């Protein structure tokens, strides 16, 4: 068994004299551990660093990506929710397979366990981790941005009793805004996803807004703010404008008025 604490302490240096494929397989197995130290602090941290530094060759990247895509249908929530984090790292670095995006589309809006942090399991964070992958896919030249926007809308309208409290709304709003920077989007493409969210609000039963309505309204307000400021991709110095910022802003305001007309 590799001393992964020592690897991390040594600035993530790759252990000498050990087959790298075996090391990646060991880390991938740890990534499915219910122990948050093994899964998050060690396996994810080391894999993310090695992917960013180009330690993994193309074959290792694709095998790891295929494994992560398959894990989105796993039985344990911590296995499902750490898979998109690794796919985010892989696609950001370069490797991409359309099957990974397809697996993500099947999983994201359907994930029922939306806990952010669990006292024993640590971070689960399905919404936020999925949003991070959605942001990368939404900007990828080989991915159609419209289905990514529709997927975000589906996540927002899927009923849940979980109130997002760990920045999920901000990370999903950020991902939506990054997707909306794609120049090939028409103004209609940029706003059509909002209709599903508005429809879910107007069709709900009278009374206090359920959790999923509150989650969605905060997410849309995040996107609304980014239509004014632009959105800055990670690691870049300047924000990018949304392709049709004014049209998106007007449509968001119209939707938000249906929920809280006295505010807008």
C-alpha positions as CSV (number, residue, x, y, z in Angstrom):
1,X,0.0,0.0,0.0
2,X,1.4,3.4,-1.0
3,X,2.0,6.0,1.7
4,X,-0.2,8.6,0.1
5,X,0.2,11.0,3.0
6,X,3.9,11.0,2.2
7,X,3.2,11.6,-1.5
8,X,1.1,14.6,-0.7
9,X,3.6,16.0,1.8
10,X,6.3,15.6,-0.9
11,X,4.5,18.1,-3.2
12,X,2.6,15.2,-4.9
13,X,5.8,13.7,-6.3
14,X,5.2,10.4,-8.1
15,X,6.6,7.5,-6.2
16,X,9.6,6.0,-7.9
17,X,9.9,2.4,-9.1
18,X,6.1,1.8,-9.1
19,X,4.0,1.3,-12.2
20,X,1.9,4.5,-12.8
21,X,-1.1,2.6,-13.9
22,X,-1.1,0.6,-10.6
23,X,-0.9,3.9,-8.7
24,X,-3.8,5.4,-10.6
25,X,-5.9,2.2,-10.0
26,X,-5.1,2.4,-6.3
27,X,-6.2,6.1,-6.2
28,X,-9.3,5.3,-8.1
29,X,-10.2,2.6,-5.6
30,X,-9.7,5.1,-2.8
31,X,-11.9,7.6,-4.5
32,X,-14.8,5.2,-3.9
33,X,-14.1,5.1,-0.1
34,X,-16.6,6.3,2.4
35,X,-13.7,7.7,4.4
36,X,-13.5,11.4,3.5
37,X,-9.8,11.5,4.2
38,X,-9.1,8.7,1.8
39,X,-11.5,9.9,-0.8
40,X,-11.2,13.7,-0.8
41,X,-8.0,14.7,1.0
42,X,-5.8,12.0,-0.6
43,X,-7.3,10.4,-3.7
44,X,-9.0,13.4,-5.2
45,X,-6.3,15.8,-4.3
46,X,-3.5,13.7,-5.7
47,X,-5.4,12.6,-8.9
48,X,-6.4,16.2,-9.6
49,X,-2.8,17.4,-9.2
50,X,-1.4,14.6,-11.3
51,X,-3.9,15.2,-14.1
52,X,-3.1,19.0,-14.1
53,X,0.6,18.3,-14.2
54,X,0.3,15.8,-17.1
55,X,1.5,12.8,-15.0
56,X,-1.1,10.5,-16.6
57,X,-0.7,9.5,-20.2
58,X,-3.6,9.5,-22.7
59,X,-4.4,5.9,-22.1
60,X,-4.5,6.3,-18.3
61,X,-6.7,9.4,-18.7
62,X,-9.2,7.7,-20.9
63,X,-9.4,4.6,-18.7
64,X,-9.9,6.8,-15.7
65,X,-12.6,8.8,-17.5
66,X,-14.5,5.7,-18.5
67,X,-14.4,4.5,-14.9
68,X,-15.7,7.8,-13.6
69,X,-18.5,7.9,-16.2
70,X,-19.6,4.4,-15.1
71,X,-19.6,5.4,-11.4
72,X,-22.3,7.9,-12.0
73,X,-24.7,5.0,-11.8
74,X,-23.1,3.5,-8.7
75,X,-25.1,2.6,-5.6
76,X,-23.3,4.9,-3.1
77,X,-23.7,8.6,-3.3
78,X,-20.1,9.4,-2.4
79,X,-19.0,7.3,-5.4
80,X,-21.4,9.1,-7.7
81,X,-20.6,12.6,-6.6
82,X,-16.8,12.4,-6.8
83,X,-16.8,11.0,-10.4
84,X,-17.7,14.4,-12.0
85,X,-14.9,16.1,-10.1
86,X,-12.3,13.8,-11.8
87,X,-14.1,14.2,-15.2
88,X,-13.9,17.9,-14.7
89,X,-10.1,17.6,-14.2
90,X,-9.7,15.4,-17.2
91,X,-11.8,17.4,-19.7
92,X,-10.1,20.7,-18.5
93,X,-6.7,19.1,-19.2
94,X,-7.7,17.9,-22.7
95,X,-9.0,14.3,-22.9
96,X,-12.7,14.1,-23.9
97,X,-15.1,11.4,-24.8
98,X,-18.8,12.2,-25.7
99,X,-19.8,9.1,-23.7
100,X,-18.6,10.9,-20.5
101,X,-21.0,13.8,-21.2
102,X,-23.8,11.4,-22.0
103,X,-23.3,9.7,-18.6
104,X,-23.3,13.0,-16.9
105,X,-26.5,14.1,-18.6
106,X,-28.2,10.9,-17.4
107,X,-27.0,11.4,-13.8
108,X,-27.1,15.1,-12.9
109,X,-30.7,16.1,-12.7
110,X,-31.7,12.6,-11.5
111,X,-29.4,12.5,-8.4
112,X,-31.7,12.3,-5.4
113,X,-29.2,12.9,-2.6
114,X,-28.4,16.6,-2.6
115,X,-26.6,16.8,0.8
116,X,-23.7,19.2,0.8
117,X,-21.7,17.9,3.7
118,X,-22.3,14.9,5.9
119,X,-20.6,14.7,9.4
120,X,-19.3,11.1,8.7
121,X,-19.0,11.0,4.9
122,X,-17.6,14.5,4.5
123,X,-18.3,16.4,1.3
124,X,-20.9,14.8,-1.1
125,X,-22.0,18.0,-2.9
126,X,-23.7,16.5,-5.9
127,X,-25.1,19.8,-7.2
128,X,-21.8,21.7,-6.8
129,X,-19.6,18.9,-8.2
130,X,-22.0,18.4,-11.1
131,X,-22.0,22.1,-11.7
132,X,-18.2,22.2,-12.0
133,X,-18.4,19.5,-14.7
134,X,-21.3,21.3,-16.4
135,X,-19.2,24.5,-16.6
136,X,-16.3,22.7,-18.3
137,X,-18.6,20.8,-20.7
138,X,-20.6,23.9,-21.4
139,X,-17.5,25.7,-22.7
140,X,-16.1,22.7,-24.6
141,X,-16.0,23.1,-28.4
142,X,-17.2,19.5,-28.9
143,X,-20.3,19.8,-26.6
144,X,-23.5,21.5,-27.7
145,X,-24.2,24.1,-25.1
146,X,-28.0,24.0,-25.4
147,X,-28.4,20.5,-23.8
148,X,-26.1,21.7,-21.0
149,X,-28.4,24.7,-20.4
150,X,-31.4,22.3,-20.5
151,X,-29.7,20.0,-18.1
152,X,-29.1,22.8,-15.6
153,X,-32.8,23.8,-15.9
154,X,-33.8,20.2,-15.2
155,X,-31.7,20.2,-12.1
156,X,-33.4,23.3,-11.0
157,X,-37.0,22.1,-11.5
158,X,-36.6,18.6,-10.1
159,X,-38.4,18.6,-6.8
160,X,-36.3,18.1,-3.6
161,X,-36.6,18.9,0.1
162,X,-33.0,19.8,0.3
163,X,-32.3,23.5,0.7
164,X,-28.9,24.3,-0.8
165,X,-26.7,26.0,1.7
166,X,-23.1,25.3,0.8
167,X,-22.7,27.5,-2.3
168,X,-24.5,25.1,-4.7
169,X,-26.6,27.9,-6.2
170,X,-23.6,30.0,-6.8
171,X,-21.6,27.2,-8.5
172,X,-24.5,26.2,-10.7
173,X,-25.2,29.8,-11.6
174,X,-21.6,30.3,-12.4
175,X,-21.7,27.1,-14.6
176,X,-24.7,28.4,-16.5
177,X,-23.2,31.8,-17.1
178,X,-20.0,30.2,-18.4
179,X,-22.0,28.1,-20.8
180,X,-23.8,31.3,-21.9
181,X,-20.5,32.8,-23.1
182,X,-20.5,30.4,-26.1
183,X,-20.5,32.6,-29.2
184,X,-22.5,30.2,-31.3
185,X,-25.6,30.5,-29.1
186,X,-28.4,32.5,-30.6
187,X,-30.4,34.9,-28.3
188,X,-33.2,32.3,-28.4
189,X,-30.8,29.5,-27.4
190,X,-29.6,31.6,-24.5
191,X,-33.0,32.1,-22.9
192,X,-35.1,29.1,-23.8
193,X,-33.9,27.1,-20.8
194,X,-35.5,29.7,-18.4
195,X,-39.0,28.8,-19.5
196,X,-38.9,25.4,-17.8
197,X,-37.9,27.1,-14.5
198,X,-40.6,29.7,-14.8
199,X,-43.2,27.1,-15.7
200,X,-42.3,25.1,-12.6
201,X,-42.9,28.1,-10.4
202,X,-46.3,29.0,-11.9
203,X,-47.5,25.4,-11.8
204,X,-46.7,24.8,-8.1
205,X,-49.3,24.6,-5.3
206,X,-50.1,27.7,-3.4
207,X,-48.2,28.3,-0.1
208,X,-44.6,28.8,1.0
209,X,-42.1,28.1,-1.8
210,X,-40.7,24.6,-1.5
211,X,-37.0,24.0,-1.3
212,X,-36.4,23.5,-5.0
213,X,-38.1,26.8,-5.9
214,X,-35.9,28.7,-3.4
215,X,-32.8,26.9,-4.8
216,X,-33.7,27.8,-8.3
217,X,-34.5,31.5,-7.6
218,X,-31.1,32.0,-5.9
219,X,-29.4,30.3,-8.8
220,X,-31.1,32.6,-11.3
221,X,-30.2,35.6,-9.3
222,X,-26.6,34.5,-9.5
223,X,-26.9,34.3,-13.3
224,X,-28.6,37.7,-13.3
225,X,-25.7,39.3,-11.6
226,X,-23.2,37.8,-14.0
227,X,-25.1,39.2,-17.0
228,X,-23.9,42.6,-15.6
229,X,-20.3,41.8,-14.6
230,X,-19.4,39.0,-17.0
231,X,-18.0,35.7,-15.8
232,X,-14.4,34.9,-15.2
233,X,-13.2,31.3,-16.1
234,X,-11.0,29.8,-13.5
235,X,-7.4,30.9,-13.9
236,X,-8.1,33.8,-16.2
237,X,-7.6,37.5,-15.4
238,X,-10.5,39.0,-17.1
239,X,-14.3,38.2,-17.2
240,X,-16.0,37.1,-20.4
241,X,-19.3,38.7,-21.4
242,X,-22.3,36.5,-21.9
243,X,-23.1,36.1,-25.6
244,X,-26.6,37.7,-25.2
245,X,-26.4,39.3,-21.8
246,X,-29.2,41.8,-22.3
247,X,-31.6,39.2,-23.6
248,X,-30.8,36.8,-20.8
249,X,-31.1,39.6,-18.2
250,X,-34.5,40.6,-19.5
251,X,-35.8,37.1,-19.5
252,X,-34.5,36.3,-16.0
253,X,-36.2,39.4,-14.7
254,X,-39.4,38.4,-16.3
255,X,-39.2,34.9,-14.7
256,X,-38.3,36.3,-11.3
257,X,-41.3,38.6,-11.4
258,X,-43.6,35.6,-11.6
259,X,-42.2,34.5,-8.2
260,X,-41.7,37.8,-6.4
261,X,-43.4,40.5,-8.4
262,X,-42.9,43.1,-5.7
263,X,-39.1,42.9,-6.0
264,X,-38.6,43.5,-9.7
